[in-house]
Amino acid sequence: MGDIAQDQGSEATPPGLRGRKKAQRRGIILARASELFAQKGIDATTMAEIADAVGVSTPTIFNYFGHKDGILIALITEGAQKARAADLAPAMRTDLDFGTVIADLFTLFAARTLDIASKRIWRYAEAATIRHPGTDLARNYETVDEELLRVIVGFFDAYDIRQRNGAEPDSEALAQLFYDVWNPAFFDLIKDDDMTLDQHRAQMLRRVVPLAQMLFEEAFVKSPTLKPGKP
């Protein structure tokens, strides 16, 4: 395969086709980098190895992403965008108790998260954001979390929730609460290469079902209902 930088500079190629080729090759770089990161670890993977796996020059990889963290940022943020764009309507069920519905929602998030990148990559990203909170990676990671919370708010807002204390439900507070319950469970999942999504779901059920029973009216927990006009 020829050098991408040379391909991009060819005036004989129509701009639309050139753009599609650039996007396609960018996707190939991300895919090969993700494979290498999962196999060797991010620190042990060099930009030269990524370039060799794609069949381009090392400067070409730098031209696309700037540095290795740029590749990781693209993997996480673009994967998260695709996951958020996926339809949540199937998760908004009324045929299960509400605690199970919530646990299944977060299991779905975990599955989509692992579709974006391997456990090894997520472990690196989590550790890197803790060690270096001011980096571009940390800021992008925080943005991904914020966007996920907005999706969860929309989920809770779709239900005609009735709380045990009679108060008007606050979808943002509920989203944050259940996200905070899920987050350490997700850490358990990514730090254990042998842990399955079924085991993660079982862990979430143990944590979420009792909490839902404490927070919401018994009738609503048993037979959750959606607000009129919601899917």
C-alpha positions in Angstrom: 0.0 0.0 0.0 1.3 3.4 -0.9 1.9 6.2 1.6 -1.4 7.9 2.6 0.2 11.3 2.7 1.0 11.0 -1.0 -2.5 9.8 -1.8 -4.0 12.7 0.0 -2.1 15.2 -2.1 -3.1 13.8 -5.5 -5.1 16.4 -7.4 -6.2 13.8 -9.9 -8.4 12.2 -7.3 -11.9 13.8 -6.9 -12.3 15.4 -3.5 -15.2 13.2 -2.5 -13.4 10.0 -3.4 -10.2 11.3 -1.7 -12.2 12.0 1.4 -13.8 8.5 1.4 -10.3 6.9 1.0 -9.0 9.0 3.8 -11.8 8.0 6.1 -11.4 4.3 5.1 -7.7 4.3 5.8 -8.2 6.1 9.0 -10.6 3.4 10.1 -8.0 0.8 9.1 -5.4 2.5 11.3 -7.8 2.5 14.2 -8.7 -1.1 13.7 -5.0 -2.3 13.5 -4.0 -0.1 16.4 -6.8 -1.5 18.5 -5.7 -5.1 17.7 -2.1 -4.3 18.7 -3.1 -2.4 21.8 -5.2 -5.5 22.9 -2.4 -7.9 22.1 0.7 -6.1 23.4 -0.6 -3.2 25.6 -0.6 0.4 24.6 2.8 1.3 26.2 4.5 -1.6 24.4 3.0 -0.7 21.0 5.0 1.7 18.9 3.7 4.0 16.2 6.1 2.2 13.8 4.4 -1.1 14.6 1.0 0.4 13.9 2.3 1.8 10.6 3.8 -1.6 9.6 0.5 -3.3 10.4 -1.4 -0.9 8.1 1.3 -0.8 5.4 2.1 2.9 5.6 4.9 5.1 6.8 5.2 6.1 10.5 4.9 9.8 9.6 1.5 9.0 8.0 0.2 7.7 11.4 1.4 10.9 13.0 -0.3 13.0 10.3 -3.6 11.3 11.1 -3.5 11.3 14.9 -0.6 13.3 16.1 0.5 10.8 18.8 -0.5 7.5 20.3 -2.9 9.0 22.8 -4.6 10.6 19.8 -5.4 7.1 18.5 -6.7 6.1 21.9 -8.9 9.2 22.0 -10.3 8.4 18.6 -11.0 4.8 19.5 -12.9 5.8 22.7 -14.7 9.0 21.5 -15.8 7.7 18.1 -16.8 4.3 19.5 -18.8 6.0 22.2 -20.6 8.2 19.6 -21.6 5.1 17.7 -22.8 3.4 20.9 -24.9 6.5 21.9 -26.4 6.6 18.5 -27.7 3.0 18.8 -31.4 2.7 19.6 -32.3 2.4 23.3 -35.9 1.6 22.7 -35.5 -2.2 23.1 -34.0 -1.5 26.6 -37.1 0.5 27.7 -39.1 -2.6 28.6 -42.3 -2.9 30.6 -42.5 -6.7 30.8 -39.8 -7.0 33.5 -39.4 -5.5 37.0 -37.8 -2.1 36.9 -34.7 -3.2 38.8 -34.0 -5.8 36.1 -34.7 -3.3 33.4 -32.1 -1.0 34.9 -29.5 -3.8 35.3 -30.0 -4.9 31.7 -29.6 -1.3 30.5 -26.2 -1.0 32.1 -25.2 -4.5 30.9 -26.0 -3.2 27.5 -23.7 -0.2 28.1 -21.0 -2.6 29.2 -21.4 -4.7 26.1 -21.3 -1.7 23.8 -18.3 -0.4 25.7 -16.3 -3.6 25.1 -17.3 -3.5 21.5 -15.5 -0.2 21.3 -12.2 -1.5 22.7 -10.8 -4.4 24.7 -10.6 -4.7 28.5 -6.9 -4.0 28.3 -7.4 -0.8 26.4 -10.1 0.4 28.9 -7.8 -0.4 31.8 -5.1 1.7 30.3 -7.5 4.6 29.6 -8.9 4.5 33.2 -5.4 4.5 34.7 -4.1 7.2 32.4 -7.0 9.6 33.2 -6.3 9.1 36.9 -2.6 9.6 36.6 -2.8 12.5 34.2 -6.1 14.3 34.7 -5.2 17.4 32.6 -4.4 15.6 29.4 -6.5 15.6 26.2 -7.3 11.9 26.9 -8.6 12.7 30.3 -10.8 15.5 29.0 -12.2 13.4 26.2 -12.8 10.6 28.6 -14.8 12.9 30.9 -16.8 14.1 27.9 -17.7 10.5 27.1 -19.0 10.0 30.6 -21.0 13.2 30.5 -22.6 12.1 27.2 -23.4 8.7 28.6 -25.1 10.3 31.6 -27.3 12.3 29.2 -28.4 9.0 27.6 -29.2 7.6 31.0 -31.2 10.7 32.0 -33.3 10.2 28.8 -33.9 6.6 29.8 -35.3 7.5 33.2 -37.2 10.4 31.8 -39.1 8.0 29.5 -40.7 6.2 32.4 -43.7 7.3 34.5 -41.7 6.8 37.7 -43.4 6.8 41.0 -41.2 7.1 44.1 -41.9 5.7 47.5 -41.5 9.1 49.2 -44.0 10.6 46.8 -41.6 13.2 45.5 -41.4 14.1 41.8 -38.6 12.0 40.3 -35.4 13.8 39.3 -34.1 12.0 36.2 -30.7 13.6 36.5 -30.3 12.5 40.1 -31.5 9.0 39.3 -29.1 8.8 36.4 -26.1 9.8 38.5 -27.1 7.5 41.3 -27.4 4.4 39.2 -24.3 5.3 37.1 -22.3 5.5 40.3 -23.6 2.0 41.2 -22.6 0.7 37.8 -19.1 2.4 37.5 -17.3 0.2 40.1 -19.0 -2.9 38.7 -17.7 -1.9 35.3 -14.2 -1.6 36.8 -14.6 -5.1 38.2 -15.5 -6.3 34.6 -12.5 -4.7 32.8 -9.9 -5.6 35.4 -10.8 -9.3 35.2 -10.2 -10.8 31.8 -12.2 -13.9 32.7 -15.3 -12.1 33.9 -18.2 -12.4 31.4 -21.1 -10.1 30.7 -23.4 -12.6 32.3 -21.5 -12.4 35.5 -21.5 -8.6 35.2 -25.3 -8.7 34.8 -25.6 -10.9 37.9 -23.5 -8.4 39.9 -25.7 -5.5 38.7 -28.9 -7.4 39.6 -27.6 -7.9 43.1 -26.9 -4.2 43.5 -29.7 -2.6 41.5 -32.8 -4.6 42.3 -32.8 -3.9 46.1 -32.0 -0.2 45.4 -35.0 0.0 43.0 -37.2 -1.6 45.5 -36.2 1.0 48.1 -36.6 4.0 45.9 -39.7 3.3 43.8 -43.3 2.3 44.6 -43.8 -1.4 44.7 -46.5 -1.4 42.0 -44.2 0.6 39.6 -41.2 -1.7 40.3 -43.3 -4.8 39.4 -44.9 -3.3 36.4 -43.0 -0.2 35.1 -44.9 2.0 32.7 -43.6 4.5 30.1 -44.9 8.1 29.8 -47.5 8.6 27.0 -45.8 9.0 23.6 -42.6 7.3 24.7 -41.4 4.2 22.7 
